[in-house]
Structure formats: C-alpha cells, structure tokens
Amino acid sequence: MKSMVKLYDSVLRESILIPAEMRYWDGSTSRNSKEEPRVVITFKKPIDLGKARKDFSLTLAEAYMDGDIEIDGSIQELMCSLFANDESFMESKKFKMLKFLQGHGKNATKEDIAFHYDIGNDFYRYWLDESMTYSCAYFLSEDDSLEQAQEQKIDHILKKLRLKEGETLLDIGCGWGNLIIRAAETYPIKAYGCTLSEEQKTLADQRIKEKGLEDRVQVFLTDYRDLVAEGRHYDKIVSVGMFEHVGKEDIPEYFKNIDDLMADRGLALIHGISGQRDPDDPDMGRNSFLNKYIFPGGYIPAIAEIVTPIDKLRLHLIDMESLRRHYQLTLEAWAERFHAHWDVLEEMMGEKFMRMWDIYLNACAAIFEAGKLDVCQYLIEKGTDNERPLSRSYML
C-alpha cells in the first residue's frame, strides 16, 4: 500500500506546476512546494493501480466522478498547470496506452450526437445563454455578458459570409437554430439547418414558428451527407463546432461534401477546434475521457489536417482567425453558470454526472488557457471571386 502511495505521489509532484498538497488514504500528506498550496487533492481510498498504468488521467477522472477524490481549489487552475507541463500525466504519452477506432460512418455519427446533445434541452437551458448557443462566443471585451458575446459571434460570422438578397445559407450542425434564425431576421435570405439531434430540431422548429419565419427558415433532421446525395446547393455554408465530430479518417470527405454543397463563387465559414500534433503519436487528437464520457467518436485535428484537404479541392482558404482566448472565456462563463445551478441540475442528472461535467468544463477552459488547443474560423471561397473586398474591414 505504501508503494502505491509513493507511486501516485511521485507522479503528482512531478506533474503539477502550481503549489499543491496531496492527502492520501493512509493519512499521509505531501506537498510539491514550500509555498502555501493553491489546491488540495484528497484521495479517500486506494485507486486501482492497474487501471492507472493504462491511462493515468482517465483513472483519476473516474475516481473524481465516483467521489473517491476531492479537489479543494480551482480545478481549472490545477488542470492548466498539468496541460502546461509536457511531462505531466495529462501530456506525456508514457502515461497512455490507448487504441481508437478510426472510421465514423453515418450511424455512428447519429449515435454519438444523440449521446451528447439529446441529454435534454432543460439541462442545457440552465447554463447556456438565453439563445442556447453551444459553441465558442466572441468577446469584444472581457466584460461582455455571455448573451452579448454569443450574439456578437453570430454577427461576426454573418459579416464574413457577405450575405446578399435572395441567397441561401446552410448551417451544418445547426444546434437549436439560433444562427439561421438570426441570419433570416437580419438578411433577406433563406436559411436552412441540419442536425442529427431530435431534441435540437424540436426546439429549433418551435423557435422558427414563434418568430413567424417558417417560409424562410427550415431545419432538417438529417446527416449533411444526405443533402449531398439529394443534389442540393447553397450560396453560403456555415458549420460551427461540428468537424470535431467528423472523425480523423473522414475529414477529407467532410470538405469534399462542403465543396459539393456550395455554389460556384460561394463562401463557407468553418468554425472548429484544432490541436497540436506529435507525428510520432497516432492517438494525438483524441482524449480518452472525452471519448468515453462526453463526445464518443470525437477527434481534434491539427490545422494541417484541415487545410490540406481544402487545397486538394476547388476551394481557397482566404481568411483564418484564432478565437482561443474567446473559448476560454466562454467555457469559464459556462462553468460559472453550471455551478450556480448545481443543486437543481444534480437533482435532475445525479451526482456522478455533475462531477463528470465539472471536470469536462473546467478541463476544457484550462486546455485553451494553456494554449494546447485552439479554435479558429476558416473562411473558404469556391472558385475565384474578384469582387471580394480588398481589406478585412467588412468583418470588423
């Protein structure tokens, strides 16, 4: 038992960069610094060493979910220190022995989307902004409310797309329909969205009806690949926070389908997360905790994996903008609201679920703060448009 404590203590002391105190099940304690600890980690019982040797971070996350570990202090600050340390158990591949499936067909995609988004609209309503926008917001100031920042994000996207009267817009993975509704309210266009979540479509349809936009806004409960098979075309395409669900092997097909769906001289804005890549680690881009509990089948591509397929098509990347800090602020706002409604959400979802999502939201905020992940907007042009403005001022 003492050897087990020694192993855990050695790993934690070498991994955590901020002053921390570890308290173990045998009553022993340890600190990694002479400074006053900013976080205290308490192990209530021994943690399976066999599991830890296969995946240290997943084992500790599951122990926290089960209540076998308690953390006193900021989980985000703790996680940020782990992500910032390349030799920590979160970052070094010596602590991981993972194998993942590579493909991501339509049936698997639908099941994965339902796993995350069909939890229930009531759950998301408590901690998202009023528009139920579940993606990175756009802050003009750190003092902006989440509602302001989400509205600014949509307006920022729509400016980049340069929508004109009579055009059609497709939102791939449209969520609860906020973007297409705002687009139709702001521009004289027709807007369409597709989603695989029945919960999302139900609420989106309700909102469209309440706004009286049924003649100009429509949501399809379908895979975007089926729209290609139907021969549909759209002047402008947007996809926010969707290609992370596509899967490594299907990223080229994703962009090929966007090419097929987009009219000549059309524009597409793709908003998504990208990560750093170690060419010697085939499992980079996947996280065992997220794949098991939050986003089954998820994959975070490197920027090269996004740009390379574009170059092989009739598409041109004409603008790219990083929103990394914006996503950190978004996640922090979500986590704050999540905690503000903890009691009612715990009654609805259960303690283990709440602890799982607590890790998820705080770890995501931390990984963007540490700069290990980025989120970018890629503006893509099909063909050659010589009427495109010479400066980026129209986007601002």
C-alpha positions in Angstrom: 0.0 0.0 0.0 2.9 2.4 0.8 4.4 1.7 -2.6 1.1 2.7 -4.2 1.0 6.0 -2.3 4.7 6.5 -3.3 3.9 6.0 -7.0 0.9 8.3 -7.0 2.8 11.0 -5.1 5.8 10.8 -7.4 3.6 11.3 -10.5 1.6 14.1 -9.0 4.6 16.0 -7.6 6.3 15.9 -11.0 3.1 16.8 -12.9 1.5 19.7 -11.0 3.2 23.0 -11.5 1.3 25.1 -9.0 1.8 24.7 -5.3 -0.3 21.6 -4.3 -0.9 19.4 -1.3 -1.8 15.7 -1.7 -3.6 13.8 1.1 -3.7 10.0 0.8 -6.0 7.3 2.1 -3.4 6.1 4.7 -3.3 9.6 6.4 0.0 10.7 4.8 0.4 14.1 3.1 2.8 15.6 0.7 3.5 19.0 -0.9 5.3 19.8 -4.2 6.3 23.3 -3.0 7.3 25.2 0.1 4.6 27.8 -0.8 1.1 27.7 0.6 -0.9 25.2 -1.6 -3.4 26.6 -4.1 -5.1 23.3 -4.5 -5.5 20.3 -2.1 -6.2 16.8 -3.6 -7.6 14.3 -1.2 -7.6 10.5 -2.0 -10.4 8.9 0.0 -9.4 5.4 -0.9 -6.8 3.5 -2.9 -7.1 4.0 -6.7 -6.7 0.9 -9.0 -3.0 0.9 -10.0 -3.6 -1.5 -12.9 -6.0 1.0 -14.5 -3.7 3.9 -13.7 -0.8 2.2 -15.6 -3.0 2.0 -18.7 -4.3 5.6 -18.6 -3.4 7.7 -15.5 -5.6 10.7 -16.4 -8.7 8.7 -17.2 -8.3 6.7 -13.9 -8.1 9.9 -11.8 -11.0 11.5 -13.7 -13.2 8.4 -13.0 -12.1 8.4 -9.3 -13.2 12.1 -9.1 -16.5 11.2 -10.8 -17.1 8.4 -8.2 -16.3 10.7 -5.3 -13.1 8.9 -4.4 -11.0 12.0 -5.0 -11.9 15.5 -3.8 -10.3 18.7 -5.0 -10.2 21.8 -2.9 -9.3 24.8 -5.0 -9.7 25.7 -8.7 -10.0 22.7 -10.9 -9.3 24.9 -13.9 -6.0 26.2 -12.4 -5.0 22.7 -11.5 -5.7 21.4 -15.0 -4.0 24.3 -16.7 -0.8 23.5 -14.8 -1.0 19.9 -15.9 -1.5 20.9 -19.6 1.3 23.4 -19.4 3.7 20.7 -18.3 4.8 18.5 -21.2 6.0 15.8 -18.8 2.7 15.6 -16.8 0.4 12.6 -16.9 -2.0 14.7 -19.0 0.5 15.4 -21.7 3.2 12.7 -21.8 2.3 9.7 -23.9 4.2 7.4 -21.5 1.1 7.6 -19.3 -1.3 6.5 -22.1 -1.8 3.1 -23.8 -4.8 3.9 -26.0 -6.3 2.4 -29.2 -9.2 4.1 -31.1 -11.4 3.2 -34.0 -10.7 5.4 -37.0 -13.9 5.4 -39.0 -17.0 7.4 -38.3 -20.0 6.4 -40.5 -23.5 7.9 -40.5 -25.0 5.5 -37.9 -22.1 6.0 -35.5 -22.3 9.8 -36.0 -26.0 9.9 -35.2 -25.5 7.8 -32.1 -22.6 9.9 -30.9 -24.5 13.2 -31.4 -27.5 11.8 -29.6 -25.2 10.7 -26.7 -24.2 14.3 -26.1 -27.0 16.6 -27.4 -30.1 14.5 -26.6 -29.4 14.7 -22.8 -32.4 17.1 -22.8 -32.9 20.7 -23.6 -33.7 21.5 -20.0 -30.2 20.5 -18.9 -28.5 22.9 -21.4 -31.0 25.7 -20.7 -29.7 26.1 -17.2 -26.1 27.1 -18.1 -26.0 28.2 -21.7 -27.0 31.7 -22.6 -30.7 32.5 -23.5 -30.2 31.7 -27.1 -28.9 28.2 -26.3 -25.8 28.7 -28.4 -23.4 25.8 -27.6 -20.1 27.0 -29.2 -17.3 29.5 -28.6 -18.6 33.0 -28.2 -16.9 36.2 -29.5 -16.0 38.8 -26.8 -15.3 42.4 -27.8 -14.5 42.9 -24.1 -13.9 40.6 -21.2 -16.8 42.4 -19.5 -19.3 41.3 -22.2 -22.1 39.1 -20.9 -22.3 35.6 -22.4 -25.5 36.7 -24.2 -23.7 39.6 -25.8 -20.7 37.5 -26.8 -22.8 34.8 -28.4 -24.8 37.4 -30.4 -21.5 39.0 -31.4 -20.2 35.6 -32.6 -23.1 35.1 -34.9 -23.0 38.6 -36.3 -19.2 38.2 -36.8 -19.8 35.0 -38.8 -22.6 36.6 -40.9 -20.4 39.6 -41.8 -17.7 37.3 -43.0 -20.2 35.5 -45.3 -21.3 38.7 -47.0 -24.9 37.5 -47.4 -26.8 39.1 -50.3 -30.5 39.3 -51.0 -32.0 36.1 -52.3 -29.1 33.8 -51.3 -29.4 30.5 -49.5 -27.5 29.7 -46.3 -26.9 26.2 -44.9 -25.8 25.6 -41.3 -24.3 22.1 -40.9 -24.9 21.1 -37.3 -27.3 24.0 -36.6 -27.8 23.2 -32.9 -31.0 24.9 -31.7 -31.2 27.1 -34.7 -30.0 30.4 -33.3 -27.7 31.3 -36.2 -30.1 30.6 -39.0 -32.9 32.4 -37.3 -30.7 35.5 -36.7 -29.5 35.3 -40.3 -33.0 35.3 -41.7 -34.0 38.1 -39.3 -31.0 40.2 -40.4 -30.7 39.5 -44.1 -33.3 38.9 -46.9 -32.2 35.3 -47.5 -33.5 31.7 -46.9 -31.7 29.8 -44.2 -31.5 26.1 -43.7 -30.0 23.9 -41.0 -29.4 20.2 -40.4 -28.9 18.4 -37.2 -28.9 14.8 -36.0 -30.4 15.7 -32.6 -34.1 15.3 -32.3 -34.1 17.5 -29.1 -32.4 20.3 -31.0 -34.7 20.1 -34.0 -37.8 20.2 -31.8 -36.7 23.4 -30.1 -35.4 25.0 -33.3 -38.7 24.3 -35.0 -40.6 25.9 -32.1 -38.4 29.0 -32.3 -38.9 29.3 -36.0 -42.6 29.2 -35.6 -42.6 31.7 -32.8 -40.7 34.1 -35.0 -43.0 33.6 -37.9 -40.1 32.5 -40.2 -41.5 29.2 -41.4 -41.3 30.4 -45.1 -37.6 31.4 -44.8 -36.1 29.1 -42.2 -36.1 25.3 -42.2 -34.3 22.6 -40.1 -33.7 19.1 -41.5 -33.2 16.1 -39.2 -30.6 14.5 -41.4 -26.9 13.9 -42.0 -25.3 16.6 -44.1 -24.0 13.8 -46.4 -27.6 13.0 -47.4 -28.1 16.6 -48.6 -25.2 16.0 -51.0 -26.9 12.8 -52.2 -30.0 14.8 -52.9 -28.1 17.2 -55.1 -28.7 20.3 -53.0 -26.7 23.5 -53.4 -26.3 26.6 -51.2 -24.7 30.0 -51.8 -23.2 30.2 -48.3 -22.4 27.4 -45.8 -21.6 27.7 -42.1 -20.5 24.9 -39.7 -19.7 25.8 -36.1 -18.2 23.2 -33.7 -19.1 20.3 -36.0 -15.9 18.9 -37.6 -14.7 17.8 -34.2 -17.4 15.1 -34.6 -16.4 14.0 -38.1 -13.5 11.6 -37.2 -9.9 11.6 -38.4 -10.4 9.5 -41.5 -13.5 11.4 -42.7 -12.1 15.0 -42.6 -11.3 14.9 -46.4 -14.8 13.7 -47.1 -16.3 16.4 -44.9 -14.6 19.2 -47.0 -15.4 17.3 -50.3 -19.1 17.4 -49.2 -18.9 21.1 -48.5 -17.4 21.6 -51.9 -20.3 19.6 -53.5 -22.9 21.5 -51.5 -21.6 25.0 -52.2 -22.5 27.0 -55.3 -19.7 28.5 -57.5 -18.2 31.7 -56.0 -19.9 30.7 -52.7 -18.4 31.1 -49.3 -18.2 28.7 -46.4 -17.2 29.6 -42.8 -15.9 26.6 -40.8 -15.5 27.2 -37.0 -13.8 24.5 -35.1 -11.2 23.3 -32.7 -7.7 22.3 -33.7 -4.8 20.9 -31.6 -1.1 20.4 -31.6 0.2 17.2 -33.1 3.0 14.9 -32.3 3.7 13.0 -35.6 5.0 10.0 -33.6 1.8 9.7 -31.6 -1.1 8.3 -33.7 -3.6 8.8 -30.9 -3.0 12.6 -30.5 -6.2 14.4 -31.2 -8.2 12.1 -29.1 -8.8 12.2 -25.3 -9.9 9.0 -23.5 -12.1 10.8 -21.0 -13.9 12.9 -23.7 -14.3 9.9 -26.0 -15.7 7.7 -23.2 -18.0 10.1 -21.4 -18.6 13.3 -23.4 -18.0 13.1 -27.1 -17.8 9.5 -28.4 -16.0 9.4 -31.7 -14.6 12.9 -31.3 -11.3 13.9 -32.8 -9.5 17.2 -32.7 -7.5 17.7 -35.9 -4.3 19.6 -36.4 -4.5 22.7 -38.6 -2.6 20.8 -41.4 -5.3 18.1 -41.4 -7.9 20.9 -42.0 -6.0 22.9 -44.6 -4.6 20.1 -46.7 -8.0 18.7 -47.9 -9.1 22.2 -48.8 -6.1 22.7 -51.1 -6.9 19.5 -53.0 -10.4 20.7 -53.9 -11.8 23.7 -55.8 -11.7 25.7 -52.6 -9.4 28.5 -51.4 -8.7 29.4 -47.8 -9.0 33.2 -47.8 -9.0 34.0 -44.1 -8.3 32.4 -40.8 -8.9 33.8 -37.3 -7.9 32.3 -33.9 -10.5 32.6 -31.1 -8.6 30.6 -28.5 -9.0 33.2 -25.7 -12.6 33.6 -26.6 -13.3 29.9 -26.0 -11.5 30.1 -22.6 -13.8 32.9 -21.6 -16.9 31.1 -22.9 -16.1 27.9 -21.0 -15.4 29.9 -17.8 -18.8 31.5 -18.2 -20.5 28.1 -18.8 -18.7 26.6 -15.7 -19.8 29.5 -13.5 -23.4 29.1 -14.6 -23.2 25.4 -14.3 -22.1 25.7 -10.6 -24.7 28.4 -9.9 -27.4 25.8 -10.8 -25.6 22.8 -9.3 -28.3 21.7 -6.8 -31.2 21.7 -9.4 -29.0 20.1 -12.0 -27.8 17.4 -9.6 -31.4 16.5 -8.7 -32.1 16.2 -12.5 -28.9 14.4 -13.6 -27.3 12.8 -10.5 -24.0 13.5 -8.6 -21.7 11.4 -10.8 -23.0 13.1 -14.0 -22.4 16.5 -12.4 -18.9 15.7 -11.3 -18.2 14.4 -14.8 -19.3 17.6 -16.5 -17.5 19.6 -13.8 -14.2 18.0 -15.0 -15.2 18.5 -18.7 -16.0 22.2 -18.5 -13.0 23.1 -16.3 -10.5 21.0 -18.2 -11.6 22.5 -21.5 -11.2 26.0 -20.1 -7.8 25.0 -18.8 -6.6 23.5 -22.1 -7.4 26.6 -24.1 -5.9 28.8 -21.4 -2.7 26.7 -21.6 -2.7 27.0 -25.4 -2.8 23.3 -26.1 -5.9 23.7 -28.2 -7.1 26.5 -30.5 -10.4 27.3 -32.1 -10.3 29.0 -35.5 -12.7 30.4 -38.1 -11.7 29.3 -41.6 -13.3 31.4 -44.4 -13.3 29.3 -47.6 -14.1 30.5 -51.2 -15.2 28.3 -54.0 -13.7 29.4 -57.3 -12.5 33.0 -57.8 -14.4 36.0 -56.7 -12.7 39.2 -57.8 -15.5 41.3 -56.1 -14.2 40.3 -52.7 -13.3 43.4 -50.6 -9.6 44.2 -50.6 -9.4 44.6 -46.8 -10.8 42.8 -43.8 -12.6 45.9 -42.6 -16.0 44.5 -43.5 -15.5 41.7 -41.0 -14.9 44.1 -38.0 
